[in-house]
């Protein structure tokens, strides 16, 4: 038999765990299914999260799982491969073949960073290869920073990282700058490097420079890229939900409305699967909001069902009372009919007597025999 829950949360990062926490604290049965591949796993610490600044990502997740379990929620390692509409809820299929049922779904599977095809880039991702000035900028302040032109946000990245260091170089990678962008770079002292990047120079397990296709080495201690960010949402296809291009051009996301509601009733999203640029704090907040919204939605459904059940019970009680009244009326009518028949017989007998031409002893005797039988007396 399928396991059944009020809510299945797909994805156990900050958004998913915080959503599950809100639901568990609302006394909802909740299951979190996490594939164990967080986007920020390569990072040494989480930043911009008040009270948890610098906490290693793994430690933060372990604490979150314990908190969810402390309120009765379940957290399991697994991968969801599909989800279907079943009755008034959903059936979720896991990679190990299990199926679990849920009244509502909260999808917090995050995204995949598709990095530029530059040798050595993936290996240094989350260390000296960065993307967010708010996640990693402080750690590379005052260092030689390179920015690789790799997406529509690259120029914006260069301007933001210039706030953190005076030594910023922008690698064009075959792209061009508009006149306005070139003017901005010149005003801020950002160096523009022409030519194709061939790879990264690593010495003693540290980035020391960017190797150009013509052999030049541009010394850099950090390299910023703009990955294409793609929501992990392929398993939602059977529900009619698919990732679409983000308005910024930075990747693909699942569109959502207030509190993460989607166009499929009963399905909510939170975190990077819908908000590509959300940091840990924003993702956790979105998960909490979605969890509260789901609980309120369930309360509304349960209240509606309770009202309908009460109305049905009242209708049945009224029907029972009506049936009892009809039975009593039928019994009374039967008794009245019997009385009428008896009265009719007496009347007929009397008529037999009183319509005779002469009141005689024979007539009285006949009447007595018909009415009293053996108990008759008189003439």
For each residue, the residues with C-beta under 8 A, 3 or more apart:
1:
2: 91 99 100 101
3: 31 98 100 101
4: 29 100 101 102
5: 8 29 30 31 74 100 101 102 103
6: 23 28 29 30 102 103 104 298
7: 20 23 28 29 30 31 102 103 104 105 106 291 294
8: 5 30 31 32 33 90 92 100 102 104 105 106
9: 12 16 17 19 20 23 30 31 32 33 105 106 108
10: 16 33 80 83 92 105 106 107 108 109 235
11: 15 16 32 33 34 35 107 108 109 110 232 271 273
12: 9 16 17 32 33 34 36 61 64 65 75 108
13: 16 17 34 38 39 61 108 110 271 272 283
14: 17 18 60 61 64 271 280 281 283 284 287
15: 11 18 19 108 110 270 271 272 273 278 283 284 286 287 290
16: 9 10 11 12 13 19 20 32 34 106 108 270 271 287
17: 9 12 13 14 20 21 32 61 64 65 67 68 75 284 287
18: 14 15 21 22 64 283 284 285 287 288 291
19: 9 15 16 22 23 106 108 268 270 287 288 290 291 294
20: 7 9 16 17 23 24 30 32 68 73 75 106 287 291
21: 17 18 24 25 64 67 68 71 73 288 291
22: 18 19 25 26 287 288 291 292 295
23: 6 7 9 19 20 26 28 30 73 106 291 294 295
24: 20 21 27 28 30 68 71 72 73
25: 21 22 71
26: 22 23 291 292 295
27: 24 72
28: 6 7 23 24 294 295 298
29: 4 5 6 7 72
30: 5 6 7 8 9 20 23 24 68 73 74
31: 3 5 7 8 9 73 74 75 76 100 102
32: 8 9 11 12 16 17 20 65 68 73 74 75 76
33: 8 9 10 11 12 76 77 78 79 80 92 94
34: 11 12 13 16 75 76 77 78
35: 11 77 78 79 80 109
36: 12 77
37: 41
38: 13 41 57 61 110
39: 13 110 111 112 113 272
40: 43 46 57 126 135 280
41: 37 38 57 58 126
42: 125 126 127
43: 40 46 57 126 135 136
44: 56
45: 53 54 55 56 57
46: 40 43 49 52 53 54 55 56 57 60 280
47: 53 54 134 135 136 138 279
48: 53 134 135 279 280 281
49: 46 52 53 55 60 279 280 281 284
50: 53 281
51:
52: 46 49 55 60
53: 45 46 47 48 49 50
54: 45 46 47
55: 45 46 49 52 59 60
56: 44 45 46 59 60
57: 38 40 41 43 45 46 60 61
58: 41 61 62
59: 55 56 62 63
60: 14 46 49 52 55 56 57 63 64 280
61: 12 13 14 17 38 57 58 64 65
62: 58 59 65 66
63: 59 60 66 67
64: 12 14 17 18 21 60 61 67 68
65: 12 17 32 61 62 68 69 75
66: 62 63 69 70
67: 17 21 63 64 70 71
68: 17 20 21 24 30 32 64 65 71 73 75
69: 65 66 72 73 74 75
70: 66 67
71: 21 24 25 67 68
72: 24 27 29 69
73: 20 21 23 24 30 31 32 68 69
74: 5 30 31 32 69
75: 12 17 20 31 32 34 65 68 69
76: 31 32 33 34
77: 33 34 35 36
78: 33 34 35 94 95 96 98
79: 33 35 94 95
80: 10 33 35 83 92 93 94 95 109 235
81: 93 94 95 235
82: 92 93 235 238
83: 10 80 90 91 92 93 105 235 236 238 239
84: 90 91 93 238 239
85: 89 90 239
86: 89 90 91 101
87:
88: 103
89: 85 86 101 102 103 104 266
90: 8 83 84 85 86 101 102 103 104 105 239 266 267
91: 2 83 84 86 99 100 101
92: 8 10 33 80 82 83 99 100 101 102 105
93: 80 81 82 83 84 97 98 99
94: 33 78 79 80 81 97 98 99 100
95: 78 79 80 81
96: 78
97: 93 94
98: 3 78 93 94
99: 2 91 92 93 94
100: 2 3 4 5 8 31 91 92 94
101: 2 3 4 5 86 89 90 91 92
102: 4 5 6 7 8 31 89 90 92 105
103: 5 6 7 88 89 90 266 298
104: 6 7 8 89 90 266 267 268 294 297 298
105: 7 8 9 10 83 90 92 102 266 267 268
106: 7 8 9 10 16 19 20 23 260 268 269 270 287 290 291 294
107: 10 11 233 236 254 267 268 269 270 273
108: 9 10 11 12 13 15 16 19 269 270 271 273 283 287
109: 10 11 35 80 231 232 233 273
110: 11 13 15 38 39 231 232 271 272 273
111: 39 229 230 231 232 251 253 272 273 276
112: 39 229 230 232
113: 39 125 131 227 228 229
114: 227 228 229 230 251
115: 118 121 122 125 129 225 227
116: 121 148 150 173 225 227
117:
118: 115 121 148 197 198 199 200
119: 198 199 200
120: 123 124 199 200 202
121: 115 116 118 124 125 129 200 223 225
122: 115 125
123: 120
124: 120 121 127 128 129 200 202 207 223
125: 42 113 115 121 122 129
126: 40 41 42 43 129 130
127: 42 124 207
128: 124 140 206 207 221 222 223
129: 115 121 124 125 126 200 207 222 223 224 225
130: 126 135 136 137 140 222 223 224 225
131: 113 135 136 157 224 225 226 227
132: 135 136 137 279
133: 136 137 157 160 161 163 164
134: 47 48 137 279
135: 40 43 47 48 130 131 132 279
136: 43 47 130 131 132 133 139 140 222
137: 130 132 133 134 140 141 160 161 163 164
138: 47 141 164
139: 136
140: 128 130 136 137 143 145 164 165 221 222
141: 137 138 164 165
142: 164 165 166 167
143: 140 165 167 221 222
144: 165 167 169 219 220 221 222
145: 140 161 164 165 167 168 169 220 221 222 223 224
146: 168 169 170 171 193 210 218 220 222 223 224
147: 154 157 158 161 168 169 170 171 223 224 225
148: 116 118 154 171 173 197 223 224 225 226
149: 154 155 170 171 172 173 174 175
150: 116 154 173 225 226 227
151: 154 226 227 228 249 250
152: 226 248 249 250
153: 156 157 226 248 250
154: 147 148 149 150 151 157 158 170 175 226
155: 149 158 159 170 177 181 184
156: 153 159 160
157: 131 133 147 153 154 160 161 224 226
158: 147 154 155 161 162 168 170 185 190 224
159: 155 156 162 163 184 188 190
160: 133 137 156 157 163 164
161: 133 137 145 147 157 158 164 165 168 224
162: 158 159 165 166 168 188 189 190
163: 133 137 159 160
164: 133 137 138 140 141 142 145 160 161
165: 140 141 142 143 144 145 161 162 168
166: 142 162 189
167: 142 143 144 145
168: 145 146 147 158 161 162 165 188 189 190 191
169: 144 145 146 147 190 191 192 193 218 220
170: 146 147 149 154 155 158 185 190 191 192 193
171: 146 147 148 149 193 195 197 210 218
172: 149 175 176 177 192 193 194 195
173: 116 148 149 150 196 197
174: 149 196
175: 149 154 172
176: 172
177: 155 172 181 182 185 192
178: 181 182
179: 182 183
180: 183 184
181: 155 177 178 184 185
182: 177 178 179 185 186 192
183: 179 180 186 187
184: 155 159 180 181 187 188 190
185: 158 170 177 181 182 188 190 192
186: 182 183 189 190
187: 183 184
188: 159 162 168 184 185
189: 162 166 168 186
190: 158 159 162 168 169 170 184 185 186
191: 168 169 170
192: 169 170 172 177 182 185
193: 146 169 170 171 172 212 218
194: 172
195: 171 172 212 213 214 216
196: 173 174 212 213
197: 118 148 171 173 210 211 212 213
198: 118 119 211 212 213
199: 118 119 120 210 211
200: 118 119 120 121 124 129 207 209 210 211 223
201: 207 208 209 210 211 217
202: 120 124 205 206 207 208
203: 206 208
204:
205: 202
206: 128 202 203 221
207: 124 127 128 129 200 201 202 220 221 222 223
208: 201 202 203 219 220 221
209: 200 201 217 218 219 220
210: 146 171 197 199 200 201 217 218 220 223
211: 197 198 199 200 201 215 216 217
212: 193 195 196 197 198 215 216 217 218
213: 195 196 197 198
214: 195
215: 211 212
216: 195 211 212
217: 201 209 210 211 212
218: 146 169 171 193 209 210 212
219: 144 208 209
220: 144 145 146 169 207 208 209 210 223
221: 128 140 143 144 145 206 207 208
222: 128 129 130 136 140 143 144 145 146 207
223: 121 124 128 129 130 145 146 147 148 200 207 210 220
224: 129 130 131 145 146 147 148 157 158 161
225: 115 116 121 129 130 131 147 148 150
226: 131 148 150 151 152 153 154 157 250
227: 113 114 115 116 131 150 151 251
228: 113 114 151 250 251
229: 111 112 113 114 246 250 251 252 253 272 276
230: 111 112 114 243 251 252
231: 109 110 111 243 251 252 253 254 272 273 274 276
232: 11 109 110 111 112 273
233: 107 109 236 241 242 243 254 273
234: 237
235: 10 80 81 82 83 238
236: 83 107 233 239 241 242 254 267
237: 234 240 241 242
238: 82 83 84 235
239: 83 84 85 90 236 264 267
240: 237 263 264
241: 233 236 237 254 262 263 264 267
242: 233 236 237 254
243: 230 231 233 252 253 254
244: 252 253 254 255
245: 249 251 252
246: 229 249 250 251 252 253 276
247:
248: 152 153 276
249: 151 152 245 246
250: 151 152 153 226 228 229 246 276 277
251: 111 114 227 228 229 230 231 245 246 276
252: 229 230 231 243 244 245 246
253: 111 229 231 243 244 246 273 274 275 276
254: 107 231 233 236 241 242 243 244 262 269 273 274
255: 244 262 263 274
256: 260 261 262 268 269 274
257: 260 261 262
258: 261 293
259: 268 289 290 292 293
260: 106 256 257 268 269 270 274 286 289 290 293
261: 256 257 258 268 293
262: 241 254 255 256 257 267 268 269
263: 240 241 255
264: 239 240 241 267
265:
266: 89 90 103 104 105
267: 90 104 105 107 236 239 241 262 264
268: 19 104 105 106 107 256 259 260 261 262 290 293 294
269: 106 107 108 254 256 260 262 273 274 290
270: 15 16 19 106 107 108 260 273 274 283 286 287 289 290
271: 11 13 14 15 16 108 110 274 275 278 283 286 287
272: 13 15 39 110 111 229 231 275 276 278 283
273: 11 15 107 108 109 110 111 231 232 233 253 254 269 270
274: 231 253 254 255 256 260 269 270 271 286
275: 253 271 272 278 282 283 286
276: 111 229 231 246 248 250 251 253 272
277: 250
278: 15 271 272 275 282 283 286
279: 47 48 49 132 134 135 282 283
280: 14 40 46 48 49 60 283 284
281: 14 48 49 50 284 285
282: 275 278 279 285 286
283: 13 14 15 18 108 270 271 272 275 278 279 280 286 287
284: 14 15 17 18 49 280 281 287 288
285: 18 281 282 288 289
286: 15 260 270 271 274 275 278 282 283 289 290
287: 14 15 16 17 18 19 20 22 106 108 270 271 283 284 290 291
288: 18 19 21 22 284 285 291 292
289: 259 260 270 285 286 292 293
290: 15 19 106 259 260 268 269 270 286 287 293 294
291: 7 18 19 20 21 22 23 26 106 287 288 294 295
292: 22 26 259 288 289 295 296
293: 258 259 260 261 268 289 290 296 297
294: 7 19 23 28 104 106 268 290 291 297 298
295: 22 23 26 28 291 292 298 299
296: 292 293 299 300
297: 104 293 294 300 301
298: 6 28 103 104 294 295 301 302
299: 295 296 302 303
300: 296 297 303 304
301: 297 298 304 305
302: 298 299 305 306
303: 299 300 306 307
304: 300 301 307 308
305: 301 302 308 309
306: 302 303 309 310
307: 303 304 310 311
308: 304 305 311 312
309: 305 306 312 313
310: 306 307 313 314
311: 307 308 314 315
312: 308 309 315 316
313: 309 310 316 317
314: 310 311 317 318
315: 311 312 318 319
316: 312 313 319 320
317: 313 314 320 321
318: 314 315 321 322
319: 315 316 322 323
320: 316 317 323 324
321: 317 318 324 325
322: 318 319 325 326
323: 319 320 326 327
324: 320 321 327 328
325: 321 322 328 329
326: 322 323 329 330
327: 323 324 330 331
328: 324 325 331 332
329: 325 326 332 333
330: 326 327 333 334
331: 327 328 334 335
332: 328 329 335 336
333: 329 330 336 337
334: 330 331 337 338
335: 331 332 338 339
336: 332 333 339 340
337: 333 334 340 341
338: 334 335 341 342
339: 335 336 342 343
340: 336 337 343 344
341: 337 338 344 345
342: 338 339 345 346
343: 339 340 346 347
344: 340 341 347 348
345: 341 342 348 349
346: 342 343 349 350 371
347: 343 344 350 351
348: 344 345 351 352
349: 345 346 352 353 367 370 371
350: 346 347 353 354
351: 347 348 354 355
352: 348 349 355 356 363 366 367
353: 349 350 356 359 363 364 367
354: 350 351 359
355: 351 352
356: 352 353 359 360 363
357:
358: 363
359: 353 354 356 363 364
360: 356 363 364
361: 364 365 379
362: 365 366
363: 352 353 356 358 359 360 366 367
364: 353 359 360 361 367 368 378 379
365: 361 362 368 369 376 378 379
366: 352 362 363 369 370
367: 349 352 353 363 364 370 371
368: 364 365 371 372 376 377 378 379
369: 365 366 372 373 376
370: 349 366 367
371: 346 349 367 368 376
372: 368 369 375 376 377
373: 369 376
374:
375: 372
376: 365 368 369 371 372 373
377: 368 372
378: 364 365 368
379: 361 364 365 368
